[in-house]
Amino acid sequence: MTGESGPKARGDLHPHGQVGDAQRARDEAVVRWWHTAKRITWIVLIGGAFLVYYLFDKLAEALSLLK
């Protein structure tokens, strides 16, 4: 038996339907597309950083052979 101060339904736990709104926002196609674009951008940036590091290492090795 619940008292007057206790929640009576599951919907009373989260006022104004915030959980439902957040879930709908994650499910929208535009939001999914932006998350995918963000993930691809990070992967490309990290891969590019490793490539630049590798090329600078090889450049330093090549320049040290000239001495």
N, C-alpha and C positions, 0 to 999 in steps of 0.2 A: 504494500500500500504506500503510495507516494504522498508526501505532504504538499502543502500549497507552494512551498519554495522549490521543490524538485522539478526537473523537466518532465513534461508529460508525454512528449513525443521526440523522436530523433531529430526532427526539424528544429526543435527548440534549442538544441545544443549550439547551433551556428545561426545567429540572427541574420536576417535579410538574405538568406540563401547564398552566402559567400562561397561555400564549397561548390555548389552547383555552377556558379558563375566562373570560378577559377577552372573547373573542369571543362566547361564549354569553351573558354578562351584557349586552353591547350589543344582542344580538338579542332579548332578552325584551321582550314587549309592554309591560309596566309601565315598563321603563326607556325605551323609545321614547316612551311617552306623557308621561313626566316631562320628557324632552328637548324635546318639542314644546311642552308647557306653559311651560317655561322660555323658549323662543324667543319664544312669543307674549307672555309677560309683559314681556320686554325690549323688544319692538317697541311694545307699548302704553305702557310707561313713557317711552320715547324720544319717541314721538309726543305724549304728554301734556306732556312737558317743552317741546317746541317750541311747542305750542299755548299753554301758560302764558306762555312768553317773548313770543310774538306778542301775546297779549292785554295783557300788562303794557306792552308798547311802545305799543300803541294807547291804553291808558289814560293813559300819560304824555303822549302827543301830545294827547289830548282835554283833559287838565288844563292843559296849557301854553296852550291856546287861551282858557281862561277868564281869564287874567291880562291 
